[in-house]
Amino acid sequence: MLRFSLLICFCALISGCGADENSLQLYKVTGKVTKAGAPASDVQVKLVPRSTTKAPLLIGRTIDDGTFEIIAPGGKKGAPVGDYKVVLTPNTEMSTDDYSSGNAPKTDSSEIPQTYQSAETTEASITVSADADNTITIDIP
């Protein structure tokens, strides 16, 4: 009986306890972030799964025209089907110029209202679907 129990535990251990992020079906998610109608660049866009959605870390970054595409771990594009809150934060990626000038990197979080910077308070959300255009536009005040 002990051997059988150990065999069951071993099988459970090697098979994992849920969906592997490599086996998740991803669907393209794109969008645009604007501030008072103008493109917002260098904004980090995070999709935070609601309680019923299982997903890995999903992040995008706006470019000069305010557009972004969500990227999953391993550089794969897209997100699994489900409901997500959208969190916006200043991009904290540093360039080589940030410290070479003797100044700290710019991280002006005042550009993005605090409401959008937390999953608990954000007003933005998206439902990713297998058969829909998964595009979101967010205009922050």
Contacts in CASP RR format, 6 or more apart in sequence:
PFRMAT RR
TARGET T0000
AUTHOR 0000-0000-0000
METHOD contacts of the structure
MODEL  1
MLRFSLLICFCALISGCGADENSLQLYKVTGKVTKAGAPASDVQVKLVPR
STTKAPLLIGRTIDDGTFEIIAPGGKKGAPVGDYKVVLTPNTEMSTDDYS
SGNAPKTDSSEIPQTYQSAETTEASITVSADADNTITIDIP
19 54 0 8 1.000
21 56 0 8 1.000
21 72 0 8 1.000
21 73 0 8 1.000
24 55 0 8 1.000
24 56 0 8 1.000
24 72 0 8 1.000
24 80 0 8 1.000
25 80 0 8 1.000
25 81 0 8 1.000
25 130 0 8 1.000
26 72 0 8 1.000
26 76 0 8 1.000
26 77 0 8 1.000
26 78 0 8 1.000
26 79 0 8 1.000
26 80 0 8 1.000
27 78 0 8 1.000
27 79 0 8 1.000
27 80 0 8 1.000
27 81 0 8 1.000
27 128 0 8 1.000
27 129 0 8 1.000
27 130 0 8 1.000
27 134 0 8 1.000
28 69 0 8 1.000
28 77 0 8 1.000
28 78 0 8 1.000
28 134 0 8 1.000
29 47 0 8 1.000
29 58 0 8 1.000
29 69 0 8 1.000
29 70 0 8 1.000
29 78 0 8 1.000
29 79 0 8 1.000
29 126 0 8 1.000
29 128 0 8 1.000
29 134 0 8 1.000
29 135 0 8 1.000
29 136 0 8 1.000
30 67 0 8 1.000
30 68 0 8 1.000
30 69 0 8 1.000
30 70 0 8 1.000
30 134 0 8 1.000
30 135 0 8 1.000
31 45 0 8 1.000
31 67 0 8 1.000
31 68 0 8 1.000
31 69 0 8 1.000
31 135 0 8 1.000
31 136 0 8 1.000
31 137 0 8 1.000
31 138 0 8 1.000
32 39 0 8 1.000
32 62 0 8 1.000
32 65 0 8 1.000
32 66 0 8 1.000
32 67 0 8 1.000
32 68 0 8 1.000
32 136 0 8 1.000
32 137 0 8 1.000
32 138 0 8 1.000
33 39 0 8 1.000
33 40 0 8 1.000
33 43 0 8 1.000
33 45 0 8 1.000
33 62 0 8 1.000
33 66 0 8 1.000
33 68 0 8 1.000
33 88 0 8 1.000
33 137 0 8 1.000
33 138 0 8 1.000
33 139 0 8 1.000
33 140 0 8 1.000
34 40 0 8 1.000
34 66 0 8 1.000
34 137 0 8 1.000
34 138 0 8 1.000
34 139 0 8 1.000
34 140 0 8 1.000
35 111 0 8 1.000
35 112 0 8 1.000
35 139 0 8 1.000
35 140 0 8 1.000
35 141 0 8 1.000
36 139 0 8 1.000
36 140 0 8 1.000
36 141 0 8 1.000
37 139 0 8 1.000
39 62 0 8 1.000
39 64 0 8 1.000
39 65 0 8 1.000
39 66 0 8 1.000
39 67 0 8 1.000
40 62 0 8 1.000
40 66 0 8 1.000
40 111 0 8 1.000
40 112 0 8 1.000
40 140 0 8 1.000
41 62 0 8 1.000
41 63 0 8 1.000
41 64 0 8 1.000
41 65 0 8 1.000
41 66 0 8 1.000
42 61 0 8 1.000
42 62 0 8 1.000
42 90 0 8 1.000
42 91 0 8 1.000
43 61 0 8 1.000
43 62 0 8 1.000
43 66 0 8 1.000
43 68 0 8 1.000
43 88 0 8 1.000
43 89 0 8 1.000
43 90 0 8 1.000
43 91 0 8 1.000
43 111 0 8 1.000
43 112 0 8 1.000
44 59 0 8 1.000
44 60 0 8 1.000
44 61 0 8 1.000
44 88 0 8 1.000
44 89 0 8 1.000
44 90 0 8 1.000
44 91 0 8 1.000
44 92 0 8 1.000
45 59 0 8 1.000
45 60 0 8 1.000
45 61 0 8 1.000
45 62 0 8 1.000
45 68 0 8 1.000
45 70 0 8 1.000
45 86 0 8 1.000
45 87 0 8 1.000
45 88 0 8 1.000
46 57 0 8 1.000
46 58 0 8 1.000
46 59 0 8 1.000
46 60 0 8 1.000
46 86 0 8 1.000
46 87 0 8 1.000
46 88 0 8 1.000
46 89 0 8 1.000
47 55 0 8 1.000
47 58 0 8 1.000
47 59 0 8 1.000
47 70 0 8 1.000
47 79 0 8 1.000
47 84 0 8 1.000
47 85 0 8 1.000
47 86 0 8 1.000
47 87 0 8 1.000
47 126 0 8 1.000
47 128 0 8 1.000
48 84 0 8 1.000
48 85 0 8 1.000
48 86 0 8 1.000
48 87 0 8 1.000
48 119 0 8 1.000
49 55 0 8 1.000
49 82 0 8 1.000
49 83 0 8 1.000
49 84 0 8 1.000
50 82 0 8 1.000
50 83 0 8 1.000
50 84 0 8 1.000
50 85 0 8 1.000
52 82 0 8 1.000
52 83 0 8 1.000
53 80 0 8 1.000
53 82 0 8 1.000
53 83 0 8 1.000
53 84 0 8 1.000
54 80 0 8 1.000
55 79 0 8 1.000
55 80 0 8 1.000
55 82 0 8 1.000
55 84 0 8 1.000
56 72 0 8 1.000
56 73 0 8 1.000
57 72 0 8 1.000
57 73 0 8 1.000
58 70 0 8 1.000
58 71 0 8 1.000
58 72 0 8 1.000
58 78 0 8 1.000
58 79 0 8 1.000
58 84 0 8 1.000
59 70 0 8 1.000
59 71 0 8 1.000
60 68 0 8 1.000
60 69 0 8 1.000
60 70 0 8 1.000
60 71 0 8 1.000
61 68 0 8 1.000
61 91 0 8 1.000
61 93 0 8 1.000
62 68 0 8 1.000
62 91 0 8 1.000
69 77 0 8 1.000
69 78 0 8 1.000
70 77 0 8 1.000
70 78 0 8 1.000
70 79 0 8 1.000
71 77 0 8 1.000
71 78 0 8 1.000
72 78 0 8 1.000
72 79 0 8 1.000
78 128 0 8 1.000
79 128 0 8 1.000
79 134 0 8 1.000
80 128 0 8 1.000
81 128 0 8 1.000
81 129 0 8 1.000
81 130 0 8 1.000
82 127 0 8 1.000
82 128 0 8 1.000
82 129 0 8 1.000
83 125 0 8 1.000
83 126 0 8 1.000
83 127 0 8 1.000
83 128 0 8 1.000
84 125 0 8 1.000
84 126 0 8 1.000
84 127 0 8 1.000
84 128 0 8 1.000
85 119 0 8 1.000
85 122 0 8 1.000
85 124 0 8 1.000
85 125 0 8 1.000
86 116 0 8 1.000
86 122 0 8 1.000
86 124 0 8 1.000
86 125 0 8 1.000
86 126 0 8 1.000
86 136 0 8 1.000
86 138 0 8 1.000
87 116 0 8 1.000
87 117 0 8 1.000
87 118 0 8 1.000
87 119 0 8 1.000
87 122 0 8 1.000
87 124 0 8 1.000
88 112 0 8 1.000
88 116 0 8 1.000
88 117 0 8 1.000
88 122 0 8 1.000
88 124 0 8 1.000
88 138 0 8 1.000
88 140 0 8 1.000
89 109 0 8 1.000
89 112 0 8 1.000
89 117 0 8 1.000
90 107 0 8 1.000
90 108 0 8 1.000
90 109 0 8 1.000
90 111 0 8 1.000
90 112 0 8 1.000
92 105 0 8 1.000
92 107 0 8 1.000
94 105 0 8 1.000
95 105 0 8 1.000
98 104 0 8 1.000
98 105 0 8 1.000
98 106 0 8 1.000
99 105 0 8 1.000
109 117 0 8 1.000
112 140 0 8 1.000
113 140 0 8 1.000
113 141 0 8 1.000
114 121 0 8 1.000
115 121 0 8 1.000
115 122 0 8 1.000
115 123 0 8 1.000
116 122 0 8 1.000
116 123 0 8 1.000
116 124 0 8 1.000
116 138 0 8 1.000
116 140 0 8 1.000
124 136 0 8 1.000
124 138 0 8 1.000
126 134 0 8 1.000
126 136 0 8 1.000
128 134 0 8 1.000
END
